[in-house]
Amino acid sequence: MKLKQRVVLLAILLVIFIFTKVFLIDNLDTSAANREDQRAFHRMMTGLRVELAPKLDHTLQSPWEIAAQWVVPREVYPEETPELGAIMHAMATKKIIKADVGYKGTQLKALLILDGGQKVVFKPKRYSRDYVVEGEPYAGYDRHNAEVAAFHLDRILGFRRAPLVVGRFVNLRTEIKPVATEQLLSTFLTVGNNTCFYGKCYYCRETEPACADGDTMEGSVTLWLPDVWPLQKHRHPWGRTYREGKLARWEYDESYCDAVKKTSPYDSGPRLLDIIDTSVFDYLIGNADRHHYESFQDDEGASMLILLDNAKSFGNPSLDERSILAPLYQCCIVTGRKSEVKERIPAHSGVWIQWKRCSLAQWTAVKFAGCRRRASRTQPPEYLSWPAERRAPEYESSGLQNTSFHLEQTELPKEWSAKVCLKICHGS
């Protein structure tokens, strides 16, 4: 064989060897990454699993006393909650000793007092599980199961800002009516063979009652926060007008965030970051109805934004309402949670944050998964960890133009339920 042919043959063999080695290493890396991802996912699921146990073996305190002691300015319940199952079991089973109309609001609810004096809010089932709410993203009645799902998403994300919620069946005839106040009792009626009530609220009508299946009604039960932590209501700066043809300022002014940052309590402290965290939470659950929000009173902006009233969620699985994310894409900052610092999202093309369900509690930003980098040649720069001196001045400007933002689902191993990739700021 001639020298030239030998050189060509060696070159071909070398190329084959290199490609084989690269693909083999990548496959090994990917397999190892997948195995670690699956182990992390199973660890997370184990930590989140709740068994509704009826007893508290290690304490003489009531479940209500334990839940009350959990509440602090920046969380409703702690990360480690071995008593959670017992508290939720009590919420779902304790005897109802009083029933009244719900607190002020637009949607039907009832205020129940359980054995031991604990207040809970009962939201009745209005739709079947597979019912799709058409129309505006805030259309329709409250969804009781949305409250339950939102609470568990709050746990998954590690926010810990939503009051405890559990599903419960109640017998309106034997459990509610005998202990109901006159005001609530006056709203009961019978439709066919079903017991119904319409309560007292802004949109409550006798012509639109919530009806049980016979006497048994399904609903959600939300734990009332302790009275020693009174709430203060705030108008959401990115609230809607709810008027046809009339836009809120944030809907046409891309520099609106600059104005918000000059007003209290958004000019200092964590409140603006909480608003942005909440916008991502609301986008995931499809809640476009957070026109107000609550914090603890006399907090001077230091309290968390409490994730109350999440029932206008999960109405239409085919609708992704981008406007819910306006605080994020207009302010373009997220939270480095461990140090409670702001991080500017760079505006250059192609930058994206990848969220995966693994070690969720360790992530910065909105506390989605703090995963290690994937074994992928397309992994974006870890700009959330950049020191300030490495961030270009243009990234510190809030007047970012032509930003785009969307979530897309990608394929996962069958053991996983979803992976969400967030592309932001000129990402396609």
VEXDRENMAR-92284 format. One record per residue (C-alpha): x, y, z; residue in one letter. Coordinates in nm, 4 decimals. Layout:
<vexbas>
<vexba <X, Y, Z>, A>;
...
</vexbas>
This chain:
<vexbas>
<vexba <0.0000, 0.0000, 0.0000>, M>;
<vexba <0.1311, 0.3374, -0.0979>, K>;
<vexba <0.2224, 0.5939, 0.1641>, L>;
<vexba <-0.0513, 0.8334, 0.0501>, K>;
<vexba <-0.3160, 0.5627, 0.0811>, Q>;
<vexba <-0.1869, 0.4706, 0.4250>, R>;
<vexba <-0.2101, 0.8322, 0.5405>, V>;
<vexba <-0.5671, 0.8600, 0.4114>, V>;
<vexba <-0.6634, 0.5321, 0.5783>, L>;
<vexba <-0.5062, 0.6381, 0.9079>, L>;
<vexba <-0.6868, 0.9723, 0.8881>, A>;
<vexba <-1.0200, 0.7965, 0.8323>, I>;
<vexba <-0.9551, 0.5587, 1.1220>, L>;
<vexba <-0.8561, 0.8509, 1.3429>, L>;
<vexba <-1.1784, 1.0377, 1.2605>, V>;
<vexba <-1.3844, 0.7241, 1.3303>, I>;
<vexba <-1.2019, 0.6762, 1.6600>, F>;
<vexba <-1.2579, 1.0363, 1.7656>, I>;
<vexba <-1.6283, 1.0297, 1.6790>, F>;
<vexba <-1.6715, 0.6966, 1.8536>, T>;
<vexba <-1.4975, 0.8237, 2.1652>, K>;
<vexba <-1.6961, 1.1507, 2.1715>, V>;
<vexba <-2.0308, 0.9774, 2.1277>, F>;
<vexba <-1.9404, 0.7082, 2.3785>, L>;
<vexba <-1.8361, 0.9630, 2.6393>, I>;
<vexba <-2.1454, 1.1742, 2.5726>, D>;
<vexba <-2.3670, 0.8680, 2.6032>, N>;
<vexba <-2.1987, 0.7658, 2.9254>, L>;
<vexba <-2.2278, 1.1196, 3.0599>, D>;
<vexba <-2.5922, 1.1385, 2.9563>, T>;
<vexba <-2.6689, 0.7993, 3.1103>, S>;
<vexba <-2.4997, 0.9015, 3.4339>, A>;
<vexba <-2.6840, 1.2312, 3.4254>, A>;
<vexba <-3.0162, 1.0550, 3.3707>, N>;
<vexba <-2.9491, 0.8145, 3.6552>, R>;
<vexba <-2.8615, 1.0995, 3.8886>, E>;
<vexba <-3.1667, 1.2937, 3.7709>, D>;
<vexba <-3.3903, 0.9965, 3.8452>, Q>;
<vexba <-3.2340, 0.9428, 4.1876>, R>;
<vexba <-3.2781, 1.3125, 4.2670>, A>;
<vexba <-3.6379, 1.2977, 4.1469>, F>;
<vexba <-3.7146, 0.9980, 4.3678>, H>;
<vexba <-3.5497, 1.1687, 4.6663>, R>;
<vexba <-3.7630, 1.4744, 4.6061>, M>;
<vexba <-4.0804, 1.2670, 4.5770>, M>;
<vexba <-3.9968, 1.0808, 4.8966>, T>;
<vexba <-3.9490, 1.4092, 5.0798>, G>;
<vexba <-4.2768, 1.5495, 4.9483>, L>;
<vexba <-4.4901, 1.2443, 5.0178>, R>;
<vexba <-4.7531, 1.3083, 5.2826>, V>;
<vexba <-4.9377, 1.0340, 5.4666>, E>;
<vexba <-5.2543, 1.1560, 5.6343>, L>;
<vexba <-5.1726, 1.0032, 5.9711>, A>;
<vexba <-5.4301, 1.0600, 6.2463>, P>;
<vexba <-5.1893, 1.0813, 6.5398>, K>;
<vexba <-4.9078, 1.3016, 6.6608>, L>;
<vexba <-4.6970, 1.0494, 6.8511>, D>;
<vexba <-4.4094, 1.2741, 6.9589>, H>;
<vexba <-4.5986, 1.5715, 7.1034>, T>;
<vexba <-4.8942, 1.6566, 7.3243>, L>;
<vexba <-4.9722, 1.9670, 7.1197>, Q>;
<vexba <-5.2810, 1.9797, 6.9011>, S>;
<vexba <-5.2321, 1.9934, 6.5236>, P>;
<vexba <-5.3664, 2.3497, 6.5277>, W>;
<vexba <-5.1037, 2.4619, 6.7788>, E>;
<vexba <-4.8241, 2.3110, 6.5709>, I>;
<vexba <-4.9438, 2.4764, 6.2500>, A>;
<vexba <-4.9729, 2.8129, 6.4272>, A>;
<vexba <-4.6144, 2.7883, 6.5544>, Q>;
<vexba <-4.4856, 2.7244, 6.2038>, W>;
<vexba <-4.5824, 3.0682, 6.0741>, V>;
<vexba <-4.3027, 3.3260, 6.0511>, V>;
<vexba <-4.2701, 3.6422, 5.8380>, P>;
<vexba <-4.1159, 3.4637, 5.5402>, R>;
<vexba <-4.2922, 3.1257, 5.5384>, E>;
<vexba <-4.6197, 2.9624, 5.6394>, V>;
<vexba <-4.4667, 2.6233, 5.7139>, Y>;
<vexba <-4.1061, 2.5027, 5.7451>, P>;
<vexba <-3.9129, 2.2880, 5.5018>, E>;
<vexba <-3.9133, 1.9890, 5.7371>, E>;
<vexba <-4.2716, 1.9122, 5.8388>, T>;
<vexba <-4.3091, 1.5613, 5.9859>, P>;
<vexba <-4.6405, 1.6687, 6.1405>, E>;
<vexba <-4.7905, 1.7840, 5.8102>, L>;
<vexba <-4.9802, 1.4603, 5.7505>, G>;
<vexba <-5.1454, 1.4732, 6.0927>, A>;
<vexba <-5.2479, 1.8360, 6.0460>, I>;
<vexba <-5.3962, 1.7706, 5.7019>, M>;
<vexba <-5.5734, 1.4603, 5.8361>, H>;
<vexba <-5.7283, 1.6765, 6.1086>, A>;
<vexba <-5.8382, 1.9324, 5.8485>, M>;
<vexba <-6.0078, 1.6579, 5.6478>, A>;
<vexba <-6.1760, 1.4724, 5.9364>, T>;
<vexba <-6.2251, 1.6875, 6.2472>, K>;
<vexba <-6.5850, 1.7551, 6.3459>, K>;
<vexba <-6.7370, 2.0797, 6.2183>, I>;
<vexba <-6.8759, 2.2726, 6.5155>, I>;
<vexba <-6.9848, 2.5904, 6.3342>, K>;
<vexba <-7.0496, 2.7006, 5.9755>, A>;
<vexba <-7.0954, 3.0558, 5.8498>, D>;
<vexba <-7.0817, 3.2530, 5.5272>, V>;
<vexba <-6.7335, 3.3172, 5.3966>, G>;
<vexba <-6.5279, 3.6306, 5.4422>, Y>;
<vexba <-6.5637, 3.9130, 5.1918>, K>;
<vexba <-6.4814, 3.8296, 4.8325>, G>;
<vexba <-6.6207, 3.7654, 4.4877>, T>;
<vexba <-6.6533, 3.3848, 4.5020>, Q>;
<vexba <-6.8623, 3.1380, 4.7021>, L>;
<vexba <-6.7029, 2.9968, 5.0148>, K>;
<vexba <-6.8000, 2.9017, 5.3698>, A>;
<vexba <-6.6159, 2.9649, 5.6951>, L>;
<vexba <-6.6049, 2.6511, 5.9094>, L>;
<vexba <-6.4809, 2.6056, 6.2646>, I>;
<vexba <-6.3451, 2.2620, 6.3427>, L>;
<vexba <-6.3226, 2.0828, 6.6740>, D>;
<vexba <-6.0519, 2.2579, 6.8748>, G>;
<vexba <-6.1502, 2.6042, 6.7500>, G>;
<vexba <-5.9580, 2.6047, 6.4206>, Q>;
<vexba <-6.1023, 2.8149, 6.1386>, K>;
<vexba <-6.0888, 2.6811, 5.7834>, V>;
<vexba <-6.2257, 2.8070, 5.4529>, V>;
<vexba <-6.4382, 2.5614, 5.2547>, F>;
<vexba <-6.4630, 2.6080, 4.8773>, K>;
<vexba <-6.7202, 2.3812, 4.7120>, P>;
<vexba <-6.6805, 2.1821, 4.3945>, K>;
<vexba <-6.8361, 2.3652, 4.0987>, R>;
<vexba <-6.6928, 2.1761, 3.8003>, Y>;
<vexba <-6.6169, 1.8174, 3.7062>, S>;
<vexba <-6.2482, 1.7244, 3.6865>, R>;
<vexba <-6.2292, 1.7406, 3.3065>, D>;
<vexba <-6.4293, 2.0616, 3.2607>, Y>;
<vexba <-6.2454, 2.3255, 3.0549>, V>;
<vexba <-6.3202, 2.6900, 3.1380>, V>;
<vexba <-6.3397, 2.8875, 2.8141>, E>;
<vexba <-6.3124, 3.2618, 2.7666>, G>;
<vexba <-6.0920, 3.5061, 2.9541>, E>;
<vexba <-5.8089, 3.3525, 3.1623>, P>;
<vexba <-5.9863, 3.4646, 3.4794>, Y>;
<vexba <-6.3309, 3.3383, 3.3724>, A>;
<vexba <-6.5515, 3.0964, 3.5613>, G>;
<vexba <-6.6092, 2.9951, 3.9206>, Y>;
<vexba <-6.3362, 2.9066, 4.1673>, D>;
<vexba <-6.1968, 2.5533, 4.1277>, R>;
<vexba <-6.1637, 2.3803, 4.4635>, H>;
<vexba <-5.9104, 2.1284, 4.3325>, N>;
<vexba <-5.6972, 2.4167, 4.2032>, A>;
<vexba <-5.6459, 2.5241, 4.5649>, E>;
<vexba <-5.5211, 2.1753, 4.6514>, V>;
<vexba <-5.2889, 2.1525, 4.3511>, A>;
<vexba <-5.1510, 2.5042, 4.4034>, A>;
<vexba <-5.0621, 2.4248, 4.7644>, F>;
<vexba <-4.8609, 2.1199, 4.6604>, H>;
<vexba <-4.6854, 2.3157, 4.3841>, L>;
<vexba <-4.5916, 2.5692, 4.6511>, D>;
<vexba <-4.4315, 2.2798, 4.8429>, R>;
<vexba <-4.2501, 2.1506, 4.5338>, I>;
<vexba <-4.1050, 2.4923, 4.4533>, L>;
<vexba <-3.9988, 2.5465, 4.8117>, G>;
<vexba <-4.1811, 2.8793, 4.8416>, F>;
<vexba <-4.3782, 2.7698, 5.1508>, R>;
<vexba <-4.6043, 3.0758, 5.1223>, R>;
<vexba <-4.9422, 2.9079, 5.0673>, A>;
<vexba <-5.1648, 2.8108, 5.3611>, P>;
<vexba <-5.2259, 2.4385, 5.4029>, L>;
<vexba <-5.5020, 2.2958, 5.1820>, V>;
<vexba <-5.6632, 1.9522, 5.1686>, V>;
<vexba <-5.9675, 1.8025, 4.9985>, G>;
<vexba <-6.2692, 1.7094, 5.2062>, R>;
<vexba <-6.6166, 1.5606, 5.1619>, F>;
<vexba <-6.8869, 1.7106, 5.3825>, V>;
<vexba <-7.2482, 1.6102, 5.4313>, N>;
<vexba <-7.4474, 1.9317, 5.4022>, L>;
<vexba <-7.7526, 1.7872, 5.5744>, R>;
<vexba <-7.5853, 1.6267, 5.8779>, T>;
<vexba <-7.2570, 1.8199, 5.9169>, E>;
<vexba <-7.3292, 2.1739, 5.7982>, I>;
<vexba <-7.6964, 2.2639, 5.8389>, K>;
<vexba <-7.7220, 2.1678, 6.2094>, P>;
<vexba <-7.4355, 2.4058, 6.2987>, V>;
<vexba <-7.4916, 2.6747, 6.0332>, A>;
<vexba <-7.5629, 3.0368, 6.1209>, T>;
<vexba <-7.8951, 3.1844, 6.0123>, E>;
<vexba <-7.7155, 3.3868, 5.7472>, Q>;
<vexba <-7.5682, 3.0757, 5.5840>, L>;
<vexba <-7.8755, 2.8599, 5.6423>, L>;
<vexba <-8.0934, 3.1093, 5.4574>, S>;
<vexba <-7.8976, 3.0372, 5.1364>, T>;
<vexba <-7.9696, 2.6624, 5.1311>, F>;
<vexba <-8.2097, 2.5154, 4.8787>, L>;
<vexba <-8.2855, 2.1871, 4.7064>, T>;
<vexba <-8.2378, 2.1323, 4.3336>, V>;
<vexba <-8.3826, 1.7984, 4.2309>, G>;
<vexba <-8.2518, 1.5516, 4.4874>, N>;
<vexba <-7.9426, 1.7587, 4.5650>, N>;
<vexba <-7.8798, 1.9918, 4.8581>, T>;
<vexba <-7.7336, 2.3247, 4.7463>, C>;
<vexba <-7.6288, 2.6620, 4.8868>, F>;
<vexba <-7.5232, 2.9927, 4.7356>, Y>;
<vexba <-7.3748, 3.1775, 5.0339>, G>;
<vexba <-7.2890, 3.5463, 5.0514>, K>;
<vexba <-7.0366, 3.7061, 4.8176>, C>;
<vexba <-7.0149, 3.9664, 4.5418>, Y>;
<vexba <-7.1091, 3.7223, 4.2648>, Y>;
<vexba <-7.3206, 3.4825, 4.4731>, C>;
<vexba <-7.6659, 3.4347, 4.3256>, R>;
<vexba <-7.9603, 3.2145, 4.4221>, E>;
<vexba <-7.9776, 3.1149, 4.0561>, T>;
<vexba <-7.6167, 2.9842, 4.0635>, E>;
<vexba <-7.5840, 2.7662, 4.3751>, P>;
<vexba <-7.3201, 2.5035, 4.4423>, A>;
<vexba <-7.4880, 2.1645, 4.4663>, C>;
<vexba <-7.3887, 1.8457, 4.6419>, A>;
<vexba <-7.4269, 1.4974, 4.5021>, D>;
<vexba <-7.7336, 1.4258, 4.7079>, G>;
<vexba <-7.6188, 1.5576, 5.0449>, D>;
<vexba <-7.2440, 1.4946, 5.0022>, T>;
<vexba <-7.0361, 1.7823, 4.8711>, M>;
<vexba <-6.6717, 1.7706, 4.7687>, E>;
<vexba <-6.4557, 2.0748, 4.8346>, G>;
<vexba <-6.1247, 2.2123, 4.9529>, S>;
<vexba <-6.0403, 2.3146, 5.3074>, V>;
<vexba <-5.7811, 2.5898, 5.3596>, T>;
<vexba <-5.6279, 2.6401, 5.7021>, L>;
<vexba <-5.6906, 2.9865, 5.8457>, W>;
<vexba <-5.3712, 3.1660, 5.9407>, L>;
<vexba <-5.3264, 3.2429, 6.3149>, P>;
<vexba <-5.5011, 3.5554, 6.4420>, D>;
<vexba <-5.1701, 3.6760, 6.5860>, V>;
<vexba <-5.0604, 3.7250, 6.2237>, W>;
<vexba <-5.3227, 3.9712, 6.0908>, P>;
<vexba <-5.3196, 4.0256, 5.7155>, L>;
<vexba <-5.2907, 4.3423, 5.5155>, Q>;
<vexba <-5.4397, 4.3611, 5.1668>, K>;
<vexba <-5.2571, 4.5330, 4.8805>, H>;
<vexba <-5.3562, 4.6162, 4.5262>, R>;
<vexba <-5.1333, 4.4195, 4.2904>, H>;
<vexba <-4.9230, 4.6608, 4.0805>, P>;
<vexba <-4.9777, 4.4345, 3.7775>, W>;
<vexba <-5.3505, 4.3948, 3.8377>, G>;
<vexba <-5.5990, 4.3994, 3.5499>, R>;
<vexba <-5.8737, 4.6569, 3.4957>, T>;
<vexba <-6.1367, 4.3892, 3.4166>, Y>;
<vexba <-6.2928, 4.6448, 3.1820>, R>;
<vexba <-6.3305, 4.5750, 2.8141>, E>;
<vexba <-6.1257, 4.8180, 2.6061>, G>;
<vexba <-5.9431, 4.9670, 2.9069>, K>;
<vexba <-5.5833, 4.8602, 2.9594>, L>;
<vexba <-5.3820, 4.8874, 3.2774>, A>;
<vexba <-5.0606, 5.0862, 3.2433>, R>;
<vexba <-4.8410, 4.7756, 3.2555>, W>;
<vexba <-5.0211, 4.6389, 2.9498>, E>;
<vexba <-4.8887, 4.9133, 2.7207>, Y>;
<vexba <-4.5888, 5.0654, 2.9035>, D>;
<vexba <-4.2808, 4.8404, 2.8845>, E>;
<vexba <-4.0963, 5.0692, 3.1280>, S>;
<vexba <-4.3710, 5.0354, 3.3888>, Y>;
<vexba <-4.1413, 4.8446, 3.6240>, C>;
<vexba <-3.9233, 5.1547, 3.6622>, D>;
<vexba <-4.2205, 5.3403, 3.8063>, A>;
<vexba <-4.3104, 5.0525, 4.0378>, V>;
<vexba <-3.9568, 5.0410, 4.1773>, K>;
<vexba <-3.9902, 5.4031, 4.2904>, K>;
<vexba <-4.2953, 5.3352, 4.5090>, T>;
<vexba <-4.3213, 5.1718, 4.8504>, S>;
<vexba <-4.2955, 4.8829, 4.9350>, P>;
<vexba <-4.1287, 4.7945, 4.6036>, Y>;
<vexba <-3.8437, 5.0437, 4.6358>, D>;
<vexba <-3.6679, 4.8320, 4.8999>, S>;
<vexba <-3.6871, 4.4926, 5.0621>, G>;
<vexba <-3.8018, 4.1669, 4.9015>, P>;
<vexba <-4.1556, 4.2616, 4.7962>, R>;
<vexba <-4.0856, 4.3246, 4.4265>, L>;
<vexba <-3.8943, 3.9965, 4.4072>, L>;
<vexba <-4.1884, 3.8223, 4.5708>, D>;
<vexba <-4.4177, 3.9717, 4.3071>, I>;
<vexba <-4.1932, 3.8271, 4.0365>, I>;
<vexba <-4.1728, 3.4869, 4.2077>, D>;
<vexba <-4.5508, 3.4863, 4.2290>, T>;
<vexba <-4.5893, 3.5709, 3.8611>, S>;
<vexba <-4.4008, 3.2534, 3.7684>, V>;
<vexba <-4.6055, 3.0519, 4.0187>, F>;
<vexba <-4.9266, 3.1966, 3.8741>, D>;
<vexba <-4.8149, 3.1258, 3.5187>, Y>;
<vexba <-4.7581, 2.7607, 3.6015>, L>;
<vexba <-5.1023, 2.7241, 3.7583>, I>;
<vexba <-5.2746, 2.9494, 3.5030>, G>;
<vexba <-5.3930, 3.2100, 3.7556>, N>;
<vexba <-5.4568, 3.5437, 3.5840>, A>;
<vexba <-5.6758, 3.6774, 3.8646>, D>;
<vexba <-5.4322, 3.8010, 4.1312>, R>;
<vexba <-5.5658, 4.1571, 4.1376>, H>;
<vexba <-5.4806, 4.1932, 4.5092>, H>;
<vexba <-5.2471, 4.0119, 4.7437>, Y>;
<vexba <-5.1939, 3.9807, 5.1185>, E>;
<vexba <-4.8940, 4.0227, 5.3441>, S>;
<vexba <-4.8679, 4.0398, 5.7214>, F>;
<vexba <-4.9539, 4.3737, 5.8805>, Q>;
<vexba <-4.6951, 4.6290, 5.9958>, D>;
<vexba <-4.4194, 4.4490, 5.8137>, D>;
<vexba <-4.2693, 4.7553, 5.6381>, E>;
<vexba <-4.2348, 4.5481, 5.3235>, G>;
<vexba <-4.0387, 4.2652, 5.4858>, A>;
<vexba <-4.3217, 4.0093, 5.4946>, S>;
<vexba <-4.3645, 3.7542, 5.2202>, M>;
<vexba <-4.6405, 3.7822, 4.9650>, L>;
<vexba <-4.8817, 3.5153, 5.0900>, I>;
<vexba <-5.0165, 3.2864, 4.8192>, L>;
<vexba <-5.3842, 3.3012, 4.9112>, L>;
<vexba <-5.6835, 3.2412, 4.6842>, D>;
<vexba <-5.5375, 3.0268, 4.4072>, N>;
<vexba <-5.8706, 2.8815, 4.2972>, A>;
<vexba <-5.8914, 3.0677, 3.9641>, K>;
<vexba <-5.6300, 2.8251, 3.8333>, S>;
<vexba <-5.6059, 2.5127, 3.6172>, F>;
<vexba <-5.9121, 2.6201, 3.4208>, G>;
<vexba <-5.7847, 2.5597, 3.0680>, N>;
<vexba <-5.4835, 2.3316, 3.0119>, P>;
<vexba <-5.4491, 2.4545, 2.6514>, S>;
<vexba <-5.4111, 2.8198, 2.7458>, L>;
<vexba <-5.0763, 2.9737, 2.8449>, D>;
<vexba <-5.1461, 3.3342, 2.9375>, E>;
<vexba <-4.8190, 3.5182, 2.8777>, R>;
<vexba <-4.9364, 3.8422, 3.0407>, S>;
<vexba <-4.9246, 3.6745, 3.3835>, I>;
<vexba <-4.5456, 3.6947, 3.3529>, L>;
<vexba <-4.5388, 4.0728, 3.2992>, A>;
<vexba <-4.3559, 4.1438, 3.6306>, P>;
<vexba <-4.0786, 3.9074, 3.5233>, L>;
<vexba <-4.0291, 4.0151, 3.1638>, Y>;
<vexba <-4.0688, 4.3864, 3.2399>, Q>;
<vexba <-3.8418, 4.3965, 3.5457>, C>;
<vexba <-3.6184, 4.1159, 3.4179>, C>;
<vexba <-3.4871, 4.0270, 3.7634>, I>;
<vexba <-3.5153, 3.7119, 3.9689>, V>;
<vexba <-3.4207, 3.6134, 4.3216>, T>;
<vexba <-3.0963, 3.4518, 4.4282>, G>;
<vexba <-3.2885, 3.2999, 4.7174>, R>;
<vexba <-3.0127, 3.1922, 4.9516>, K>;
<vexba <-2.8710, 3.5397, 4.9793>, S>;
<vexba <-3.1965, 3.7234, 4.9029>, E>;
<vexba <-3.0286, 3.9242, 4.6282>, V>;
<vexba <-3.1539, 4.0415, 4.2937>, K>;
<vexba <-3.0078, 3.8949, 3.9766>, E>;
<vexba <-3.0468, 4.0700, 3.6433>, R>;
<vexba <-3.1469, 3.8417, 3.3573>, I>;
<vexba <-2.9137, 3.9119, 3.0628>, P>;
<vexba <-3.0820, 4.0298, 2.7460>, A>;
<vexba <-2.8588, 3.8641, 2.4894>, H>;
<vexba <-3.0071, 3.6209, 2.2412>, S>;
<vexba <-3.0351, 3.2556, 2.3271>, G>;
<vexba <-2.9959, 3.2819, 2.7029>, V>;
<vexba <-3.2246, 3.0439, 2.8829>, W>;
<vexba <-3.2765, 2.9014, 3.2260>, I>;
<vexba <-3.3403, 2.5326, 3.2489>, Q>;
<vexba <-3.5722, 2.4087, 3.5187>, W>;
<vexba <-3.5740, 2.0401, 3.6026>, K>;
<vexba <-3.7360, 1.8470, 3.8791>, R>;
<vexba <-3.4460, 1.7345, 4.0914>, C>;
<vexba <-3.2988, 1.9120, 4.3939>, S>;
<vexba <-3.5679, 2.1778, 4.3820>, L>;
<vexba <-3.5089, 2.3378, 4.7179>, A>;
<vexba <-3.1568, 2.4489, 4.6248>, Q>;
<vexba <-3.2280, 2.6589, 4.3164>, W>;
<vexba <-3.1971, 3.0333, 4.3022>, T>;
<vexba <-3.4327, 3.2517, 4.1007>, A>;
<vexba <-3.7842, 3.1234, 4.1616>, V>;
<vexba <-3.6574, 2.8192, 4.3452>, K>;
<vexba <-3.7033, 2.5808, 4.0637>, F>;
<vexba <-3.4645, 2.2931, 4.0473>, A>;
<vexba <-3.1076, 2.3681, 4.1482>, G>;
<vexba <-2.9713, 2.1027, 3.9182>, C>;
<vexba <-2.6159, 2.0687, 3.8084>, R>;
<vexba <-2.5397, 2.1421, 3.4462>, R>;
<vexba <-2.6516, 1.8858, 3.1952>, R>;
<vexba <-2.3997, 1.6922, 2.9883>, A>;
<vexba <-2.4949, 1.8958, 2.6855>, S>;
<vexba <-2.2892, 2.1105, 2.4531>, R>;
<vexba <-2.5783, 2.3603, 2.4342>, T>;
<vexba <-2.5946, 2.4371, 2.8055>, Q>;
<vexba <-2.6292, 2.8127, 2.8584>, P>;
<vexba <-2.3915, 3.0135, 3.0766>, P>;
<vexba <-2.4700, 3.0086, 3.4455>, E>;
<vexba <-2.5296, 3.3789, 3.4500>, Y>;
<vexba <-2.7256, 3.3705, 3.7733>, L>;
<vexba <-2.3963, 3.3177, 3.9547>, S>;
<vexba <-2.2089, 3.5933, 3.7760>, W>;
<vexba <-2.0556, 3.8529, 4.0085>, P>;
<vexba <-2.1718, 4.2086, 3.9549>, A>;
<vexba <-1.8494, 4.3171, 3.7879>, E>;
<vexba <-1.8989, 4.0595, 3.5122>, R>;
<vexba <-2.2461, 4.1794, 3.4169>, R>;
<vexba <-2.2496, 4.4167, 3.1243>, A>;
<vexba <-2.4062, 4.7574, 3.1945>, P>;
<vexba <-2.6811, 4.6953, 2.9405>, E>;
<vexba <-2.7936, 4.3971, 3.1477>, Y>;
<vexba <-2.8531, 4.6270, 3.4397>, E>;
<vexba <-3.1029, 4.8332, 3.2404>, S>;
<vexba <-3.4669, 4.7468, 3.2919>, S>;
<vexba <-3.5676, 4.8888, 2.9544>, G>;
<vexba <-3.5038, 4.5674, 2.7647>, L>;
<vexba <-3.6725, 4.5693, 2.4266>, Q>;
<vexba <-3.8333, 4.2919, 2.2236>, N>;
<vexba <-3.8160, 4.0406, 2.5023>, T>;
<vexba <-3.9878, 3.7108, 2.4548>, S>;
<vexba <-4.0701, 3.4558, 2.7169>, F>;
<vexba <-4.2312, 3.1186, 2.6984>, H>;
<vexba <-4.2302, 2.7799, 2.8602>, L>;
<vexba <-4.2036, 2.4646, 2.6590>, E>;
<vexba <-4.2256, 2.1047, 2.7626>, Q>;
<vexba <-3.9649, 1.8596, 2.6443>, T>;
<vexba <-3.9469, 1.4853, 2.6507>, E>;
<vexba <-3.8320, 1.3142, 2.9685>, L>;
<vexba <-3.7649, 0.9651, 3.0944>, P>;
<vexba <-4.0966, 0.7965, 3.1668>, K>;
<vexba <-4.0292, 0.8136, 3.5419>, E>;
<vexba <-4.0529, 1.1913, 3.5274>, W>;
<vexba <-4.3719, 1.3866, 3.4845>, S>;
<vexba <-4.2341, 1.6993, 3.3161>, A>;
<vexba <-3.9372, 1.9149, 3.2449>, K>;
<vexba <-3.9876, 2.2832, 3.1841>, V>;
<vexba <-3.7428, 2.4978, 2.9926>, C>;
<vexba <-3.7702, 2.8710, 3.0331>, L>;
<vexba <-3.6424, 3.0802, 2.7456>, K>;
<vexba <-3.6238, 3.4462, 2.8229>, I>;
<vexba <-3.5034, 3.7793, 2.6835>, C>;
<vexba <-3.4720, 3.7364, 2.3090>, H>;
<vexba <-3.4798, 3.3565, 2.3423>, G>;
<vexba <-3.6756, 3.1848, 2.0699>, S>;
</vexbas>
